[in-house]
Amino acid sequence: MKLLSQTLCLALALALSHAAPQNLEVMVKDRPERPKTHCEQHRDGDQTTSPSGQPIMGAFVPQCDEQGLYRASQCHGSTGHCWCVDSRGQERAGTRKGPGTGQPKCDEPDRPERPKTHCEQHRDGVQTTSPSGQPIVGAFVPQCDEQGLYRASQCHGSTGHCWCVDSRGQERAGTRKGPGTGQPKCDEPDRPERPKTHCEQHRDGVQTTSPSGQPIVGAFVPQCDEQGLYRASQCHGSTGHCWCVDSRGQERAGTRKGPGPGRPKCDEPDRPERPKTHCEQHRDGVQTTSPSGQPIMGAFVPQCDEQGLYRASQCHGSTGHCWCVDSRGQERAGTRKGPGTGRPKCDEPAGPDHHGAQLDRCEEIEFDAIAPDAKRITYFFKGDHMWSGFHGPSELINGSYKELDDHHHLGHIDAAFCLHQPNDEDHLHTYFFLDNKVFSYHEHSHSLVEGFPKDISEVFPGVPDHLDAAVECPKGDCLRDSVIFFKGHDVFHFDTHTKKVKASQWDHLPNCTSALRWLDHYYCFHGHQFTRFHPWSGTVTGKYPKDARDFFMKCPNFSRLSDHTERERCSHVPLDAMTSDDLEKALAFRGDYYLQKTEGSNDGWHAFPIAHTFKDLQSDVTAAFSYAGHLHFIKEEQMFVYKSGGEQYQLVEGFPKPLKDELGIEGPLDAAFVCGEHSILHVIKGNQMFDIELTTTPRGVVMESRLPFPKVDAAVCSPDGLRVFVGADYFQYETPMLLANSKIVPEPHKTSLEMFGCGHNGTNVSQSLTMHGPNP
């Protein structure tokens, strides 16, 4: 009987294995899968980080057990290190074993763990900087002993350099050994260490600029000798260029060699060096703008020939754009070529139609000069073109300043500024500097002042020719009413009353090709970037450089700055519109973005793309107002109405509709607002305000008024009254009636500083804005 039972069981098993393999597979597959554990996500994340699915070379891949939990012992195959981890995969301090020192005992009960030492934090910070846990390629990883202290001798595997460190992990000066020169003797008693030399500070500053200690990719690292002095010959490994330097590490003009032509002969006795040319000053200014000497990431570095002159064809390696320049490095209009479109033909003579070419300042343009007038309109100059304000197309300079074209082929403006001191008629002039000449124009009429142009030395004695930039500096910002002139790294403060000059050098500042005073701050423009500086000392505070297109012009869909909120809060481009919704949210619109702030919240202003919230609007709102629980937007000749409530805004069915049908007025409009619970809509168009009664059908204008402003950008009611936005300022009125009857413009307030709380230095000056209006 027992034999029969066993036979039947065997037959049944064989039948099932042959008859239903597919059904069994389906049954297995149909069981619900458990979610991946943290260890499995960590492990699989490392193994699929590249497009082909293989783990990154040298990356640490954690080991998980059958339940998906971290194995108690983890090892890194590339380094040979092993250590114990807790249930979260975090390394248990003091358990790490190096190659050949045995496996750590991870099955022993946990002892109270000591905090990680500075060395262990430094080491583990390097190895866990990426989401998948692998060390940064080429990064220096410090070596710690069993107690977590820095080992006396440290080596960088990628470079082959070794050196001695103190107990804080700081390199001991004079102990560094290069590849093949032996190990430093770090067990010798410490001798009183000499201070680091300028070269050593320069070198070590480059190699420790990131939190994990690795050198910046592509950065130039100077070479120092055993005494810490600059080696006479310096080379940049990333570019292949070599050159000779003096004892301060400054390049000796005319010694630079490109890749392949051999090394410069730096042991020859110094010949009297010619002064650096404008191109060499420009080039070297870009390459030494940061304290550690590396070029600004993405900055344009001009190419100079052996005589130090600008090469006729210039290219920007980061963007792939190429263009032709004249002898002063100014771009020849109409010659720019984009990536993949071939090189421009720069050996052809410039055609007579240069005036007809259009320039787009949203390309990476380096302006010749920037200057505001007394009406706070900022003018940007490049070649034979100029731009009025922060947005709009270019126009030819000779349309406003004809004599510049008569005296010089345009493209040679070096600097410009406007002196507009109160109650001083002589200061209502705009000055242009071209080569060794200065032109003075009456600001309001744009007519050339009699007797001009004159030599620069006659009008501004002590100021050199061929300037790079200039900016006005009134008393209070500077010690006395002054003009600041820039030429390379040389700076000249010219006293406008005594005609005396104070010269200084600002080597820490980039080579300014134009300068601007705006909202009581001073900006040095270099390439398409800018750096804010103190007008007397040149001190730079905050994170710079920044892209000028984020703050000083309106470029469609330009969003290189990752922090949209900072850009929109700090932008000097005027607002397009402003209003609020029924949830006490203030909304300020500009270009493709809007800023939002909830009243009563300490969270401040935050920027969002208009297209994400108001899909039908996309961008460029011309006016906005709130009425009867709805947000009304005007865009050219159309009106959009959204129902406001909760976090979502829904377009009311049937909209958009023609503006004329809805309000009885034709566009384009500049601003619109409703105060409080009133039904009068105030519409601003040019220098006129129209009152429209919203409760009547059909709607139409019931009153007209003339305003003290030629143009308004936006307007909104607040608890303090009515705010009218003009350019970068806003003006406060108690009621719309006072605005309509006012003949005197009140004191201006700075929008970016006083309302949005931005000073370009990270200072957050919060100011409340509740959108409930006053009585009209």
C-alpha positions in Angstrom: 0.0 0.0 0.0 2.8 2.4 0.9 4.5 1.6 -2.5 1.3 2.4 -4.3 0.9 5.8 -2.6 4.4 6.8 -3.5 3.9 5.8 -7.1 0.7 7.8 -7.4 2.4 10.9 -5.9 5.3 10.6 -8.4 2.9 10.2 -11.3 0.9 13.2 -10.2 4.0 15.3 -9.9 5.2 14.3 -13.4 1.8 15.1 -14.9 1.7 18.5 -13.4 5.3 19.3 -14.4 4.5 18.4 -18.1 1.0 19.5 -18.4 0.9 23.0 -16.9 4.2 24.7 -16.9 2.7 27.8 -18.4 -0.2 28.0 -15.9 2.3 27.5 -13.1 4.4 30.4 -14.5 1.3 32.6 -14.7 0.4 31.8 -11.1 3.9 32.8 -10.0 3.9 36.0 -12.0 0.4 37.0 -10.8 1.4 37.3 -7.2 1.6 41.0 -6.2 5.2 42.2 -6.0 6.4 43.9 -2.8 7.8 47.5 -3.2 11.5 47.8 -3.5 13.3 48.5 -0.3 15.6 51.5 0.3 18.7 49.2 -0.3 17.3 47.9 -3.5 16.5 51.3 -4.8 20.0 52.5 -3.9 21.6 49.5 -5.5 19.5 49.6 -8.7 19.8 53.3 -8.9 23.6 52.9 -9.2 23.3 50.1 -11.7 21.1 52.1 -14.1 22.5 55.5 -14.0 24.1 55.4 -17.5 22.0 55.1 -20.7 23.2 51.5 -21.2 22.4 50.4 -17.7 25.8 49.5 -16.4 27.1 50.9 -13.1 29.2 54.0 -13.2 32.9 53.2 -13.3 34.3 53.0 -9.8 30.9 53.6 -8.2 30.0 52.0 -4.9 27.1 49.5 -5.2 25.5 48.4 -1.9 24.9 44.8 -1.2 21.3 43.8 -0.1 20.2 40.4 1.4 17.2 38.3 0.3 14.7 40.5 2.1 16.2 43.6 0.4 17.8 44.9 3.6 21.4 46.2 3.8 23.9 43.5 4.5 25.7 44.3 7.8 29.1 44.3 6.0 29.7 46.4 2.9 32.7 46.5 0.6 33.8 48.9 -2.2 35.4 46.8 -4.9 37.3 49.7 -6.5 39.1 50.7 -3.3 39.2 47.5 -1.3 37.7 49.2 1.8 35.1 47.4 3.9 32.9 48.6 6.8 29.8 47.9 8.9 26.4 49.7 8.3 23.3 50.1 10.3 19.7 49.2 9.1 19.6 52.5 7.0 22.9 51.7 5.2 24.8 54.4 7.2 28.4 53.6 8.0 29.1 52.8 11.6 32.0 55.0 12.7 35.3 53.2 13.5 34.5 50.0 11.6 36.2 50.8 8.2 39.0 48.5 7.2 41.5 49.2 4.4 42.8 46.7 1.8 44.6 43.8 3.4 43.6 44.6 7.0 40.9 42.0 7.2 37.1 42.1 7.3 35.3 44.2 10.0 33.3 42.2 12.7 29.8 43.4 12.0 28.0 40.7 14.0 29.2 42.2 17.3 26.5 44.0 19.2 26.4 47.8 18.5 28.4 49.8 20.9 27.3 53.4 21.4 28.8 55.0 18.3 31.1 58.0 18.6 30.3 61.0 16.4 32.2 61.1 13.1 35.4 63.1 13.2 36.2 66.0 10.8 38.3 63.7 8.7 35.6 61.0 8.4 33.0 63.7 7.6 35.3 65.0 4.9 36.1 61.6 3.5 32.5 60.4 3.5 31.2 63.6 2.1 33.4 63.0 -1.0 32.1 59.5 -1.4 28.4 60.3 -1.1 28.1 63.6 -2.9 26.1 62.1 -5.8 22.6 60.6 -5.5 24.0 57.1 -6.3 26.8 57.3 -3.7 29.8 57.2 -6.0 32.8 59.5 -5.4 33.3 62.3 -7.8 35.7 61.3 -10.6 39.2 62.7 -9.8 38.2 63.9 -6.4 40.7 63.9 -3.6 39.6 61.6 -0.8 41.4 62.2 2.5 42.8 59.2 4.4 41.8 58.8 8.1 43.3 56.4 10.7 41.5 54.0 13.0 40.6 56.9 15.4 39.2 58.9 12.5 42.1 61.4 12.5 43.9 62.6 9.4 46.8 60.5 8.5 50.0 62.6 8.6 50.7 61.8 4.9 48.1 62.4 2.3 48.2 61.5 -1.5 45.9 62.4 -4.4 45.7 59.3 -6.6 44.6 61.2 -9.7 47.6 63.6 -9.7 50.2 61.6 -7.9 51.0 64.4 -5.5 51.7 63.7 -1.8 52.0 66.1 1.2 52.0 66.3 4.9 49.0 67.7 6.9 48.4 68.9 10.4 45.8 67.6 12.8 43.1 69.7 10.9 44.0 68.2 7.6 45.6 71.4 6.4 48.6 71.0 4.1 52.0 71.9 5.8 53.8 74.4 3.5 56.8 73.1 1.7 56.0 69.3 2.1 54.3 68.6 -1.3 56.0 66.1 -3.5 55.2 65.6 -7.2 54.9 62.2 -9.0 58.1 60.2 -8.9 59.8 62.4 -6.4 59.3 60.2 -3.3 57.1 60.4 -0.3 57.3 63.4 2.1 58.8 62.7 5.5 55.8 63.5 7.7 57.1 61.8 10.9 59.7 64.5 11.4 59.0 66.9 14.2 57.2 70.0 13.1 59.4 72.9 12.3 57.9 76.4 12.6 56.1 76.6 9.3 56.7 79.5 7.1 53.5 81.3 5.8 52.3 80.1 2.5 53.6 82.1 -0.4 51.3 83.9 -2.9 51.9 81.1 -5.4 51.0 78.4 -2.9 47.9 80.2 -1.8 46.9 80.6 -5.5 47.6 76.9 -6.2 45.9 75.6 -3.1 43.0 77.9 -3.5 42.2 76.3 -6.8 42.5 72.8 -5.5 40.2 73.3 -2.5 37.5 75.5 -3.8 34.8 72.8 -3.7 33.5 71.3 -0.4 34.9 67.9 -1.3 38.4 69.3 -2.1 38.7 68.5 -5.8 40.1 71.0 -8.2 37.6 72.8 -10.4 37.3 71.0 -13.8 39.4 72.9 -16.4 40.8 75.4 -13.9 44.4 76.6 -14.3 46.6 75.5 -11.4 49.8 77.5 -11.1 53.1 75.6 -10.6 55.3 76.6 -7.7 58.9 75.6 -7.0 60.3 74.2 -3.7 60.5 77.7 -2.2 56.9 78.3 -3.1 57.7 80.8 -5.8 56.1 80.8 -9.2 57.9 78.7 -11.8 59.1 80.9 -14.6 57.2 78.8 -17.2 53.5 78.1 -16.6 51.2 75.8 -18.7 47.4 75.3 -18.7 46.8 71.6 -19.1 43.2 72.0 -20.4 44.1 74.4 -23.2 47.8 73.4 -24.0 48.9 77.1 -23.7 52.2 77.9 -22.0 53.7 81.3 -21.1 56.3 83.0 -18.9 55.5 84.8 -15.7 57.2 87.4 -13.5 57.8 86.9 -9.7 54.1 87.9 -9.0 52.8 85.2 -11.4 51.7 87.8 -14.0 52.1 86.8 -17.6 54.9 88.4 -19.5 53.4 90.0 -22.6 54.4 88.3 -25.9 55.5 85.0 -24.4 52.4 82.9 -24.8 52.7 79.8 -27.0 49.7 77.8 -28.2 49.4 74.0 -28.3 52.2 72.4 -30.4 54.6 75.4 -31.2 57.0 74.5 -28.3 57.7 75.9 -24.9 58.4 79.6 -24.4 62.0 80.4 -23.4 61.6 81.8 -20.0 65.2 81.7 -18.9 66.2 84.4 -21.3 67.0 87.7 -19.6 64.0 90.0 -19.4 63.8 92.5 -22.2 61.9 95.7 -21.5 58.4 94.5 -21.8 55.9 96.4 -24.0 52.7 97.4 -22.3 49.9 94.9 -22.7 47.6 95.6 -25.6 43.9 96.1 -25.2 43.3 92.5 -26.4 45.8 91.1 -23.9 44.3 93.1 -21.0 40.8 91.9 -22.1 42.0 88.3 -22.3 43.9 88.3 -19.1 41.2 90.1 -17.3 38.8 87.2 -18.0 41.3 84.6 -16.9 42.1 86.2 -13.6 38.7 87.4 -12.4 38.3 84.8 -9.6 40.6 84.6 -6.5 41.9 81.3 -7.6 42.8 82.4 -11.1 40.5 80.2 -13.2 38.4 81.8 -16.0 34.8 82.3 -15.2 32.8 79.3 -16.3 31.3 79.9 -19.7 33.0 83.3 -20.1 34.2 84.5 -23.5 38.0 84.7 -23.7 39.2 86.8 -26.7 41.9 85.5 -29.0 45.0 87.7 -29.6 47.7 87.3 -32.2 51.5 87.3 -31.6 51.5 91.2 -31.6 48.7 91.2 -29.0 46.1 92.4 -31.5 42.6 90.9 -31.8 42.3 88.1 -34.3 39.9 89.0 -37.0 37.7 86.0 -36.2 36.6 85.3 -32.7 34.7 82.3 -31.3 33.0 81.5 -28.0 33.8 77.9 -27.1 30.8 77.5 -24.8 28.2 78.6 -27.3 29.8 77.7 -30.6 29.1 81.2 -32.0 31.8 82.9 -34.2 31.9 86.5 -35.5 34.3 89.1 -37.0 35.8 92.0 -35.1 37.5 95.2 -35.9 40.9 96.3 -34.6 39.4 97.2 -31.2 37.7 93.8 -30.8 34.2 95.2 -31.5 31.9 92.8 -33.3 31.2 93.7 -36.9 27.4 93.7 -37.2 25.9 91.0 -39.4 28.9 88.6 -39.2 27.8 86.3 -36.3 27.4 82.6 -37.2 25.7 80.1 -35.0 26.9 76.5 -34.2 27.2 74.3 -37.3 26.6 77.2 -39.8 30.3 77.6 -40.8 32.9 80.3 -40.0 32.4 83.9 -40.9 34.6 85.3 -43.7 36.5 88.0 -41.8 39.1 88.7 -44.5 36.4 90.3 -46.7 36.1 94.1 -46.3 33.2 95.4 -44.3 30.3 96.1 -46.6 28.6 99.6 -46.8 25.3 98.2 -45.4 26.5 97.7 -41.8 23.8 100.1 -40.7 21.1 97.7 -41.9 22.0 94.7 -39.8 19.9 94.1 -36.7 21.5 93.1 -33.4 19.7 90.9 -30.8 20.9 91.8 -27.3 19.5 88.5 -26.0 22.4 86.9 -27.7 25.7 86.9 -25.7 26.5 90.6 -26.5 29.2 92.5 -24.7 28.0 96.1 -24.6 30.2 99.0 -25.4 28.5 101.3 -22.9 25.4 101.6 -20.7 24.0 104.9 -19.5 20.7 106.1 -18.0 19.2 109.5 -18.6 17.5 111.9 -16.2 14.2 110.1 -16.8 15.7 106.8 -15.6 15.6 105.4 -19.1 18.6 103.2 -19.6 20.4 103.1 -23.0 22.5 100.2 -24.1 25.1 100.7 -26.9 26.8 98.2 -29.1 28.6 99.0 -32.4 26.3 101.3 -34.4 23.2 100.2 -32.5 21.5 101.3 -29.3 18.5 100.1 -27.2 16.2 102.3 -25.2 15.0 100.7 -22.0 15.1 97.1 -20.9 13.2 95.6 -23.8 12.5 96.4 -27.4 14.4 96.3 -30.7 17.6 98.0 -31.5 17.9 101.3 -33.4 20.8 103.1 -35.1 22.7 105.4 -32.9 23.0 108.0 -35.7 19.3 108.6 -35.4 19.8 110.2 -32.0 23.5 111.1 -32.0 24.3 112.0 -35.7 27.8 113.5 -35.0 29.2 110.3 -33.7 28.8 108.7 -37.1 30.1 111.9 -38.8 33.4 111.8 -36.8 34.0 108.1 -36.5 32.9 104.9 -38.0 30.5 103.6 -35.3 31.6 100.6 -33.3 34.2 102.6 -31.4 32.2 103.9 -28.4 34.4 103.2 -25.4 32.3 104.6 -22.6 29.3 106.8 -21.8 27.5 108.3 -18.9 25.1 111.0 -18.0 25.7 113.8 -15.4 22.4 114.9 -14.0 23.0 116.7 -10.8 20.0 118.7 -9.4 19.9 122.4 -10.1 23.1 122.3 -12.2 22.4 122.9 -15.8 26.0 122.1 -16.9 25.5 118.5 -15.7 22.5 117.8 -17.8 24.8 116.3 -20.5 25.4 112.8 -21.9 29.1 112.1 -22.6 30.5 109.7 -25.1 34.1 108.6 -25.3 35.6 107.5 -28.6 39.3 106.8 -28.8 40.9 110.1 -27.5 37.8 112.2 -28.0 34.8 113.1 -25.8 31.4 114.2 -27.2 29.0 116.1 -25.0 25.2 116.2 -25.8 22.4 118.1 -24.3 20.4 115.4 -22.6 16.9 116.5 -23.6 17.5 117.6 -27.2 20.3 115.1 -28.1 22.1 118.1 -29.8 25.9 118.3 -29.6 27.3 120.9 -27.2 29.1 123.7 -29.0 32.8 123.2 -29.3 32.7 119.4 -29.0 34.2 116.9 -29.7 37.3 117.7 -27.6 40.3 115.8 -26.4 39.6 113.8 -23.3 42.6 115.3 -21.6 41.1 118.8 -22.1 37.7 118.0 -20.4 38.9 115.3 -18.0 42.6 116.0 -17.2 44.4 113.0 -15.9 42.0 110.5 -17.4 43.6 108.2 -20.1 42.4 107.7 -23.7 40.9 104.5 -25.0 38.8 103.8 -22.0 36.8 100.7 -21.2 33.9 102.0 -19.1 32.7 105.0 -17.1 30.0 105.6 -14.5 28.8 108.7 -12.6 29.2 108.6 -8.8 27.5 111.4 -6.8 28.5 112.6 -3.4 27.3 110.2 -0.8 28.1 107.2 -2.9 31.7 108.6 -3.4 33.4 111.1 -1.2 32.7 113.9 -3.6 30.7 114.2 -6.9 32.8 112.0 -9.2 33.0 110.0 -12.3 34.7 106.5 -12.2 36.7 105.6 -15.3 37.9 102.1 -16.1 40.8 101.0 -18.2 41.8 97.4 -17.8 42.2 97.0 -14.0 43.2 100.6 -13.6 40.5 102.8 -12.0 40.3 106.6 -12.0 38.1 108.6 -9.7 37.7 112.0 -11.3 36.4 114.8 -9.0 34.0 116.8 -11.1 34.6 120.0 -9.1 38.3 120.1 -8.4 39.2 118.2 -11.7 41.6 116.0 -9.6 42.1 112.3 -10.3 42.7 109.5 -7.8 44.1 106.4 -9.5 44.0 102.9 -8.1 44.1 99.2 -9.2 41.1 96.8 -8.8 42.7 93.5 -9.8 39.9 91.6 -8.1 37.3 93.0 -10.4 36.7 91.6 -14.0 37.7 93.8 -16.9 34.6 96.1 -17.1 33.6 96.9 -20.7 30.7 99.0 -19.5 29.4 100.2 -16.1 26.1 101.3 -14.7 24.7 103.0 -11.6 21.2 101.8 -11.0 19.0 102.1 -7.9 22.0 103.4 -6.0 24.0 100.3 -6.8 27.0 100.0 -9.1 27.4 97.2 -11.7 30.5 96.2 -13.8 29.4 94.5 -17.1 31.8 92.0 -18.6 30.7 89.9 -21.6 27.0 89.1 -21.0 27.6 89.0 -17.2 27.7 91.6 -14.5 29.3 92.0 -11.0 28.1 94.4 -8.4 30.8 96.5 -6.7 31.3 99.2 -4.1 32.0 102.5 -6.0 34.8 103.7 -3.7 36.7 100.5 -2.8 35.6 98.2 -5.6 34.6 95.5 -3.0 32.4 92.7 -4.4 29.9 91.1 -2.0 27.4 88.3 -2.9 27.4 85.6 -5.5 28.8 87.0 -8.8 29.0 87.1 -11.7 25.3 86.9 -12.8 23.8 86.9 -16.3 22.7 90.4 -17.4 19.8 88.9 -19.4 18.3 87.7 -16.2 18.2 91.1 -14.6 18.7 94.0 -17.1 16.7 93.0 -20.2 13.6 91.1 -21.2 14.6 88.0 -23.2 11.8 85.6 -24.3 12.0 82.2 -22.7 15.4 82.9 -21.2 15.8 81.0 -17.9 19.4 80.0 -17.5 19.2 81.1 -13.9 18.0 78.2 -11.9 16.5 80.4 -9.2 13.6 82.0 -11.1 12.4 83.7 -7.9 15.7 85.5 -7.3 15.7 86.7 -11.0 12.1 88.0 -10.9 12.4 89.6 -7.5 15.7 91.3 -8.4 15.0 92.1 -12.1 15.2 95.7 -13.2 12.8 95.0 -16.1 9.5 96.9 -15.4 6.4 94.9 -14.4 3.7 94.2 -17.1 0.8 94.0 -14.7 -0.2 93.5 -11.0 -3.4 92.5 -9.2 -4.7 90.1 -6.5 -7.2 87.3 -6.2 -10.0 86.6 -3.6 -7.6 84.6 -1.4 -5.4 87.7 -0.7 -2.7 86.5 -3.1 -0.7 89.3 -4.7 0.2 88.6 -8.3 2.9 90.5 -10.2 3.4 89.7 -13.9 6.6 90.1 -16.0 7.3 88.4 -19.4 6.9 84.6 -19.0 6.7 84.6 -15.2 4.6 85.9 -12.3 5.5 86.5 -8.7 3.0 85.4 -6.0 2.8 86.3 -2.3 0.1 85.4 0.2 -0.8 88.1 2.6 0.0 87.2 6.2 2.5 84.6 5.2 6.2 85.0 6.0 7.1 82.9 3.0 7.8 85.9 0.8 7.5 86.1 -3.0 7.9 83.1 -5.3 8.1 83.0 -9.1 6.1 80.6 -11.4 5.8 80.3 -15.2 2.6 82.0 -16.4 1.9 79.1 -18.8 1.8 76.6 -15.9 -1.0 78.4 -14.1 -2.8 80.4 -16.8 -2.3 78.1 -19.9 -4.3 80.3 -22.3 -2.3 83.4 -21.4 1.2 81.9 -21.9 3.1 85.2 -21.3 3.3 89.0 -21.7 0.2 90.2 -19.9 -0.5 93.9 -20.6 -2.9 94.7 -17.8 -4.8 92.8 -15.0 -7.5 93.5 -12.4 -9.8 91.7 -10.0 -13.5 92.1 -9.9 -16.5 90.0 -8.6 -14.4 87.0 -7.7 -12.7 86.8 -11.1 -9.3 87.7 -12.4 -9.4 89.7 -15.6 -6.4 89.8 -17.9 -5.9 92.0 -20.9 -3.5 90.9 -23.6 -3.3 93.2 -26.7 -7.0 93.4 -27.9 -8.3 90.4 -26.0 -9.7 89.9 -22.5 -9.3 86.7 -20.5 -11.4 86.0 -17.4 -10.5 83.4 -14.8 -12.5 82.2 -11.9 -10.3 82.4 -8.8 -10.6 79.9 -6.0 -8.3 77.4 -4.3 -5.0 76.7 -6.0 -6.4 76.4 -9.5 -7.6 79.2 -11.9 -10.1 78.2 -14.5 -10.8 80.1 -17.7 -14.5 81.1 -17.9 -16.3 79.5 -20.8 -16.5 81.7 -23.9 -13.3 83.7 -23.2 -11.1 85.2 -24.5 -13.4 87.9 -26.0 -12.6 91.2 -27.8 -11.6 94.0 -25.4 -13.8 96.5 -27.2 -16.9 94.3 -26.7 -16.2 93.8 -23.0 -15.0 97.2 -21.9 -16.0 99.6 -24.7 -12.4 100.7 -25.2 -9.8 99.8 -27.7 -6.3 98.6 -26.8 -3.5 98.4 -26.2 -3.8 99.3 -22.6 -0.9 99.9 -20.1 -2.6 99.2 -16.7 -6.0 98.5 -15.1 -7.2 98.3 -11.5 -10.3 98.2 -9.3 -10.1 99.5 -5.7 -11.8 97.4 -3.0 -15.4 96.5 -3.5 -16.1 99.4 -5.9 -17.4 98.8 -9.4 -15.3 101.5 -11.2 -12.5 100.1 -13.4 -9.6 102.6 -13.9 -7.8 102.0 -17.2 -4.5 103.7 -18.0 -3.5 104.3 -21.6 -0.5 106.4 -22.3 -0.8 109.5 -20.1 -4.6 109.2 -19.7 -6.8 107.4 -17.3 -10.3 106.3 -18.2 -13.0 105.3 -15.7 -15.4 102.5 -16.7 -18.5 101.6 -14.8 -18.6 97.7 -14.7 -22.3 97.4 -13.6 -23.7 98.9 -16.7 -24.5 97.3 -20.0 -22.9 98.0 -22.4 -19.9 99.2 -20.6 -18.2 102.4 -21.6 -16.0 105.3 -20.4 -17.7 107.6 -17.9 -14.7 109.9 -17.1 -11.3 110.8 -18.5 -8.2 112.3 -16.7 -4.7 113.3 -17.7 -1.8 111.8 -15.6 1.6 113.3 -14.6 3.3 110.3 -16.2 3.9 109.9 -20.0 3.5 106.1 -19.6 2.6 103.7 -16.8 3.6 100.0 -16.7 1.2 98.7 -14.0 -1.0 99.9 -11.2 -2.7 98.3 -8.2 -4.6 99.2 -5.0 -3.0 98.4 -1.6 -3.9 99.1 2.0 -1.7 102.2 1.9 -3.4 103.5 -1.2 -2.7 103.2 -4.9 0.7 102.1 -6.3 1.6 103.2 -9.8 4.6 101.4 -11.4 6.8 103.3 -13.8 10.0 101.7 -14.9 11.9 100.3 -11.8 10.0 102.5 -9.4 6.5 102.8 -8.0 4.7 105.9 -6.7 2.2 106.1 -3.9 -1.2 107.9 -4.0 -4.0 107.8 -1.4 -6.8 107.5 -4.0 -7.3 107.3 -7.8 -8.8 110.8 -7.6 -5.6 112.2 -6.2 -3.7 110.6 -9.0 -6.1 112.1 -11.6 -5.8 115.6 -10.1 -2.1 115.5 -9.2 0.4 117.8 -11.0 3.4 116.8 -8.9 5.0 113.4 -8.9 5.6 112.0 -5.4 8.8 110.5 -4.1 9.7 107.3 -6.0 10.1 103.9 -4.3 12.3 101.1 -5.6 10.2 98.2 -6.6 12.8 95.4 -6.4 14.1 96.6 -3.1 11.1 98.0 -1.2 8.4 95.7 -2.4 10.1 92.5 -3.5 13.0 92.8 -0.9 15.9 92.4 -3.2 19.3 94.2 -3.0 21.3 91.8 -5.3 23.2 90.7 -2.3 20.8 88.2 -0.8 19.2 90.7 1.6 15.6 90.0 2.0 13.7 93.2 2.8 10.1 92.0 3.2 7.2 94.4 2.9 3.6 93.6 3.2 1.2 94.1 0.3 -2.5 93.4 1.0 -4.6 93.9 -2.1 -7.6 95.6 -0.5 -8.2 99.0 -2.0 -9.0 102.3 -0.5 -12.1 104.4 -1.2 -11.8 106.2 -4.6 
